């Protein structure tokens, strides 16, 4: 098995592509949001639909940046945790 570091370097491992949501509530909330979006969009004129799509695209970009930062923060926290675990007994 190739090391994780080598897999990341070679592009074989991309955490963003492997992400899966395993929480049932996510799918319920997502379906509810899609239904609400569709119902709202039906009430809009074509130009307003285009404006809504532009807004949602920009909001999606913001969400992607937030997810990237959350991943980085979680990764750093995990690394800090591992460093602390490896120091067990040094201060005791």
N, C-alpha and C positions, 0 to 999 in steps of 0.2 A: 504494500500500500504506500502510495506516494505521500509525502508530508503535506500538511495543510498549507504551509508556507509556499511550497513549490506549486501546489495546485492554484493558489491565488495568483502567484507570479505568472504562471503560464496561461491564465485565463480559464482554467478548467473548473474553477470554483468561483461562483458569483453568488454571494449570500442573498442579494436582492432577488435573484431569479429563483432561489430555492425557498423563499418565504411562503409559508402556508398558514392560513388562518384556520385554527382548529376549534374555534369557539362558536357554538351553535347560535348564540345571541348575535354574532356578527352577521350571519346570513339572514336572520330575521330582520335585523335593523337595515341591512342592505336592501332587501326586497321591499321593505316599507318605504325607504328613501326613493327607490326606483319608481314605485307606484305613485308616490307624491309628486315626483319630478314629472312623470308622464302626464298626470292629471293637470298639473299647473301649466305645462308646455302647451297642452291642447287649447288653453284659453288665450294664448299669445298670438300676436300677428307674426308674420314671417320675419320682419325686421327685429322684433323683440326676441324671437327665438334665436336669431343670430347673435344678438347682444348677450343673451343668457349663455349661449354656447361659449362665447369668448370669455365671459366671466368664469364659467365653470372650468375652462381650460387653464386660466390663470390660477384659480383656486387649487386645481390639481397640481400645478407646479409648486405652489406653496406647501401643499401636503407632502409632496415628494421630498422637498428640502427638509421638512420637519422629520420625516421618517429616516432620512440619511443621518441627520444629527442625532436622533434617538438611537440609531444603530451604533454610531460612533461612541456616544456616551455609555451605552451598555457594554460595548466592547472594552472601553477603558476601565469601567467599573469591574468587569470580570477579570481583567489583567491585574488590577489593584488587589482584588480578592485573592487571586492566585499568589501574588507576591506575599501577602499577609499569611496565607496558608503555609507557604514554604518557610516562613520565618518562625513557625511554631517551635517553641522550646528555646529559642535564642534569648528571649526576654524573661522566660520563666525561671 
